Each structure stands twice: as C-alpha cells, then as structure tokens.
C-alpha cells in the first residue's frame, strides 16, 4: 500500500542521491529458530516453511511488503533471550514467529509479553504456556505438545491394546510424550523405560520388550535416536510380535530415508499429513517437494500454516500498527484456511485440531504416511488453568 | 529373568563390548605407543561410515566397504602428516585441545558435505535376517556378524603386534622410544603406521555399527566417551587390558539396563544404571590408577 509512494520517490530521485526509506518494509517479521546445534534440521525446515509461504504470498503479508529478520536461538534459552532483545530494540520487529524448542519458548514468553509483541510459536507448545502462563499476545499455532501422545493413547485404547510397553528418551519431552500417551490410553503401562541421551544400542531394551509379552509398544525417539531405534526394532524381528506406536517425529521425512524399509508399518500420530485433501495443502506439498526433493516435515507444514494465519489476521486488522486490533484479528481469524483442514483456536491460544493417525507404507517413489483415521477435535489438558477470557 | 533372556542379554553385552573394543583399541595403541591423546578418533569412526554408505548406496555394499576402508587410510595418512605429527612432543592438554578442534571440524565438514539429515546405511541381504539360537531365542544375524568381525580384527591386531617385525618395533617404541631411535629405526614412520592401524580399526567399527546406529554428523562422539572409560579401566597401551575392559564395560552397561525400569527404586535405579560404568571407572581410578590389566 505504502510501497507505491516510496517507489515513486525513488524513481524521481536523481542518480547519486541516496534513496532514503526505500529499503524499509511495511511489515517487519522476526523469525527465530534453532538454525544450528542439535535441532538444526528442525530450524532448517521451519525456515523452509516460512520461505515457501512468503513465496506463495508474493512476499507480502496482509497485502504489505514484508522483510524477514532472522535470528538463531541455537535451541538455547539464554541465546534466545538476547536475540529477542536485539529483534525488539534494534530491529523493531512488528511480529515474532518461529521457535521449535520448548525451553526457548518458555524463556522468551515473558520478555515478549512484557514488550507487548505479538508472538506466533509455529512448533513449540509447552504445557505451562497453555495453562497458567497463557498470555494475550502469545499464540501457539502448531500444537500443544501433549496432543500427539493424547491422540495416540486414545487410538491404542480403541485398538484394544491390553499390555502396553512404553519407552522414551530420558528428558523432559520424552517423559511428557509418554505421560500424555498414558493419559489418553486411560491405563497404566506394564513397563516404562527411559534411555539416556547418546545411547546408541537398544539391544538390551528390545530383548526385554520381546520377553514382556506386550501387544503394544509406544515410544518417543526424535532425530538420530529414531533411526537407530526403528532399525534395531526391525532387525530384532519384533515387528511380527508387537505393533510399534509413536508420534510423527519417529518416522518423519528427515529420518525415513535412513530408516527405509525398517519404518514400514509404524503407526504414529501427527498434526499434519501429506494426504490431507484440500487445495491449499496440495499446493504446499507440490511446491515443497519440487523445491527440496522430499516431503515436508510437520515443522515446515506448521510454519507455513502459521504464516498464512498471520496473513489472514493482518488483512483483517489492516496491518500491524494497531496491536490490539491485530491480536483481536488473530483471535477471531475467520479468513484463515488451514492446510491441516479442521483448525480452531482454543481460549488459551492453542489449537483444537484433528489429530491424524498414520501408518508408513511403501510407494513407487519411496515411503508415505497413509491416513488410518482421525481423532477429532483434540484440545489440551491445561486450558482450564488459563484465566484469559475473550 | 528367564534363562533364555539372560543368555540373550549376555550376548548383547558381549557384542556391545567387542564393538567398544574395536573403537578403543586404536585410542589405547596410539596413547600407549605415541603418548598421544586423540579425541578425534570418533571422527574416523564417523567418516568411514559416511564413505562406505554414501558409496555403497551408489555402487553396492562391497565397493562401498573398499572405498570406506581405503578412504579412511588416506584420511589417516594425511591427518597424521599434517596435524598429529606436530602434537607428539606437546603436552596432553595441547593434544586434547588440538584433537578436540579436529573433531569439531570433521563434524561440521560432514554436515556441509552430506547435510544434517542422517543417511541410509544398507546391509547385505544375507546379513539382514535373524538366526535361531535355541527354541525361543532369535538373534539378529547382523549383530552376530559384528561379533565375528570384532574377534577377527582383535586376533589380527594381536598377531601383528606379537608375531611381526613391525609389531616388535611398535612394542619396543612404546617401552624405550630413545633406544629404538638410536638403533636407526625411523620412529616417525613407525608412529604413522600405528596411527593408520588405529584409524582403520575405528573405521571398521564405524562401518560395522553404521546400520545399527544412525549415520549422521557426530555419531562417534558419545562412543568415544565410553572408549576413554575402557582405556582408564583397562590401562593405557595394553591390548589385553583393552579387550577385557571393553567386554567388562559392555556387560555392565547392558546388564544394568536389562534390569531397570523407569520407576525402579523410585527412579534412582535408572540413574545408577546410566552411571554404572563411570562408577566402575571411579573405583579403578581410586584403587588401581594404572588400570586393571597393566603390570
């Protein structure tokens, strides 16, 4: 909108004169993600989702030209808070978007809230921010972490799993993913085993699973550990004995190439799936695959979706200048069409969404996640603790 | 625990221990003979896996294996010639800093060349099933293959050190370096040979472990920590000590994990299980700081 007069001024300016104001965009979007360190792959896909969405929007948000200011949080809370200060005070961003790590999400929530900056978490969704610490300018559009486990727990119960064996990586997310699944399952696990970070050999644990007589094995392993676990599970011959259940991260597109046939048959819960049949999702999928030569991850899909969410809200609010108006538009964002299909915003600014139960199967070109069923309208357990009303 | 399960867990422990042996024998040889602490040993483990499986994906497993081992020999020769040679006379702290830097460089190089996403490590078809050991005990063929390769490699290194001229010189160099030099032996060449042997063993471990674990940047590093524990427990420079300590640590690590669940002893069991090998190291350092198996 305001681009035209600036452009005109520039065109009229004589050669040699600096073109003041031309580089200044109308919307300054801060993007923060773990671009290096242990979550570098996640950060990379967050960025890919962002870039593709902006490409589809012709570099505009809510009709106004956008400049992206990127920051690398290294999945480290103290780095993230100092980067946030830079983005707010030096770069003067209008909106902050991104964040994959829950610890970073927790660390920057308060300073961002105090500054009144609208923040859109695209992947992180810690429970505390969905409950007591919920805030008017904070939106977690990807998920609440527990939604995956909760949905898978309910599915396993529906499948009549009797003797459930649970395993996970020994850290915060591992415990939460296991607890959420047991909550959804509505029963106890016959055994719960956590393995330390850096452990590469799962032979003793798998031998125990074999001897436990379990009819369901639920695990949480992301990244490199997912490759090792799935391959060793397949090689142990346990596949014929017990069904492996997990969340999307276990067999996502960043690891499935390294797992190959070992991943076949794994059932997982996810917020997004390539097979969701709506035009916006098929456009996203097609262009992502063309650009990066593999399927998008949930990280990329959620970030893409969040950019579209912001675009719709900015259109409704008529820009980012009036923050109260923008936050109201982010709450009542009726113009938004999610690539995930069903998407509603809960009172705590976390999504209520359909969770997809998917199974790995082989296709001509590689592997795909076949949709088995959907667990509809999954919300989170923390919303009752959130005192925000709107 | 039933007898079959106990047997299976013992087998798991033995296999893990022998894999540790393959990785740590290079570190202990290099430390014993050249008095060099090499933190970048895990990088050789990683590089061999990357060479083998990226070449293997294109030209098949056999050629991949050759390229992996050949590649690691070339890398080891260059590394020794360009960097490691300059560290022999330096203090242990300088060696740790230098080789730690190498480790970071290799990890980042791998990320630049192959990307951050793990690559696929194929296994030959005839090794991908499982073998029936008893009525209700099936064991993955590939894990048995690792055990066999580790035993063969251990035998080969023992024969090399105890039955050949170069082995004699290596042992002599470890004990009385000046004397060996005074006798007109090219000690620089000898050291290069030891370094390359250590690298090949680490590479072999990386190639064998690749399909079990994840072939990605930094895979050698968590294992290197265990290798250092092996060296402390077994005693630096001792081949026998390295073997015994590897198997001991493999067994302790495996069996402690075989017993413990998340709520065992109110969660304390889990902590003790992951500490068990370090507790062993602590006891050895207190009672026999030169290692269990050195004279």
Boltz contact constraints between the chains, C-beta under 6 A:
constraints:
  - contact:
      token1: [A, 40]
      token2: [B, 116]
      max_distance: 6.0
  - contact:
      token1: [A, 41]
      token2: [B, 116]
      max_distance: 6.0
  - contact:
      token1: [A, 41]
      token2: [B, 117]
      max_distance: 6.0
  - contact:
      token1: [A, 191]
      token2: [B, 261]
      max_distance: 6.0
  - contact:
      token1: [A, 192]
      token2: [B, 262]
      max_distance: 6.0
  - contact:
      token1: [A, 193]
      token2: [B, 261]
      max_distance: 6.0
  - contact:
      token1: [A, 193]
      token2: [B, 262]
      max_distance: 6.0
  - contact:
      token1: [A, 194]
      token2: [B, 262]
      max_distance: 6.0
  - contact:
      token1: [A, 196]
      token2: [B, 274]
      max_distance: 6.0
  - contact:
      token1: [A, 198]
      token2: [B, 222]
      max_distance: 6.0
  - contact:
      token1: [A, 200]
      token2: [B, 213]
      max_distance: 6.0
  - contact:
      token1: [A, 201]
      token2: [B, 16]
      max_distance: 6.0
  - contact:
      token1: [A, 203]
      token2: [B, 12]
      max_distance: 6.0
  - contact:
      token1: [A, 204]
      token2: [B, 9]
      max_distance: 6.0
  - contact:
      token1: [A, 204]
      token2: [B, 12]
      max_distance: 6.0
  - contact:
      token1: [A, 204]
      token2: [B, 254]
      max_distance: 6.0
  - contact:
      token1: [A, 204]
      token2: [B, 257]
      max_distance: 6.0
  - contact:
      token1: [A, 204]
      token2: [B, 258]
      max_distance: 6.0
  - contact:
      token1: [A, 207]
      token2: [B, 8]
      max_distance: 6.0
  - contact:
      token1: [A, 207]
      token2: [B, 9]
      max_distance: 6.0
  - contact:
      token1: [A, 211]
      token2: [B, 5]
      max_distance: 6.0
  - contact:
      token1: [A, 224]
      token2: [B, 118]
      max_distance: 6.0
  - contact:
      token1: [A, 224]
      token2: [B, 214]
      max_distance: 6.0
  - contact:
      token1: [A, 224]
      token2: [B, 216]
      max_distance: 6.0
  - contact:
      token1: [A, 227]
      token2: [B, 118]
      max_distance: 6.0
  - contact:
      token1: [A, 227]
      token2: [B, 214]
      max_distance: 6.0
  - contact:
      token1: [A, 228]
      token2: [B, 213]
      max_distance: 6.0
  - contact:
      token1: [A, 228]
      token2: [B, 214]
      max_distance: 6.0
  - contact:
      token1: [A, 235]
      token2: [B, 140]
      max_distance: 6.0
  - contact:
      token1: [A, 236]
      token2: [B, 140]
      max_distance: 6.0
  - contact:
      token1: [A, 237]
      token2: [B, 130]
      max_distance: 6.0
  - contact:
      token1: [A, 237]
      token2: [B, 138]
      max_distance: 6.0
  - contact:
      token1: [A, 254]
      token2: [B, 117]
      max_distance: 6.0
  - contact:
      token1: [A, 257]
      token2: [B, 120]
      max_distance: 6.0
  - contact:
      token1: [A, 258]
      token2: [B, 118]
      max_distance: 6.0
  - contact:
      token1: [A, 258]
      token2: [B, 119]
      max_distance: 6.0
  - contact:
      token1: [A, 258]
      token2: [B, 120]
      max_distance: 6.0
  - contact:
      token1: [A, 260]
      token2: [B, 120]
      max_distance: 6.0
